Amino acid sequence: MGRETVVIIVSEVNGNRAIHFTSGKLQVNDLWFPITQENSLFRGVERVLVTNGIAHNVSFMKLLRVTPTSKDWEVTYNESRVTR
């Protein structure tokens, strides 16, 4: 189990906060994962990665850039031992 990174975009999509993975196993053409307002961004991203068997947990998130409509984050996570 090693550490990996992925860049995500966080934006409002149809009135909901959502994340999009720019690379890796969860990169799908224009697929957005909703993150509820009750969850912190960190916990919401971790939940998506763990649920999909990508990560054991998220260890760090670094803000890369801010635009008027979105934020880009680099997410560092520990790889899951689960294989899909």
Phi, psi and omega per residue, in radians:
M1 nan 2.090 -3.133
G2 -2.102 3.106 3.088
R3 -1.622 2.469 3.100
E4 -2.347 2.866 3.050
T5 -2.274 2.686 3.068
V6 -2.562 2.578 3.071
V7 -1.757 2.331 3.098
I8 -2.113 2.716 3.010
I9 -1.923 2.324 3.079
V10 -1.983 2.217 -3.092
S11 -2.699 2.895 2.996
E12 -1.482 2.182 3.116
V13 -2.180 2.029 -3.108
N14 0.900 0.708 3.092
G15 1.434 0.084 -3.134
N16 -2.119 2.462 3.037
R17 -1.227 2.297 -3.075
A18 -2.550 2.792 3.111
I19 -2.124 2.605 3.099
H20 -2.277 2.286 3.123
F21 -1.550 2.253 -3.080
T22 -1.557 -0.169 3.123
S23 -2.753 3.014 3.071
G24 1.525 -2.956 -3.029
K25 -1.154 -0.427 -3.107
L26 -1.673 0.081 3.088
Q27 -1.328 1.979 3.098
V28 -2.355 2.509 -3.089
N29 -0.868 1.889 3.045
D30 0.990 0.592 3.054
L31 -1.589 2.201 3.137
W32 -2.054 2.402 3.106
F33 -1.831 2.135 3.140
P34 -1.226 2.485 3.067
I35 -2.142 2.026 -3.078
T36 -1.189 2.689 3.127
Q37 -1.159 -0.402 3.135
E38 -1.220 -0.470 -3.139
N39 -1.605 2.485 2.961
S40 -1.194 2.742 3.121
L41 -1.014 -0.767 -3.140
F42 -0.973 -0.890 -3.111
R43 -1.169 -0.638 3.122
G44 -1.143 -0.762 3.104
V45 -1.131 -0.770 3.124
E46 -1.038 -0.737 -3.135
R47 -1.063 -0.764 3.131
V48 -1.111 -0.793 -3.107
L49 -1.176 -0.719 3.138
V50 -1.211 -0.788 -3.126
T51 -1.025 -0.612 -3.110
N52 -1.600 0.187 3.056
G53 1.236 0.324 -3.130
I54 -1.520 -0.750 -3.026
A55 -2.186 2.617 2.939
H56 -1.386 -0.704 3.051
N57 -2.896 2.922 3.051
V58 -1.739 2.339 -3.105
S59 -1.837 -0.455 -3.049
F60 -2.834 2.538 3.015
M61 -2.285 2.319 -3.128
K62 -2.141 2.207 3.099
L63 -1.249 2.168 -3.114
L64 -1.690 -0.795 -3.122
R65 -2.769 2.711 3.128
V66 -2.204 2.298 3.038
T67 -2.091 3.021 3.115
P68 -1.071 -0.394 -3.064
T69 -2.062 -0.111 -3.077
S70 -2.763 2.961 3.023
K71 -2.305 2.421 3.073
D72 -1.832 2.313 -3.124
W73 -2.202 2.483 2.947
E74 -1.701 2.186 -3.096
V75 -1.916 2.167 3.057
T76 -1.809 2.269 -3.077
Y77 -2.453 2.782 3.026
N78 -1.608 2.211 -3.099
E79 -1.036 2.566 3.087
S80 -1.328 2.570 3.029
R81 -1.440 -0.257 -3.142
V82 -1.302 2.295 3.070
T83 -1.852 2.449 -3.130
R84 -2.015 nan nan
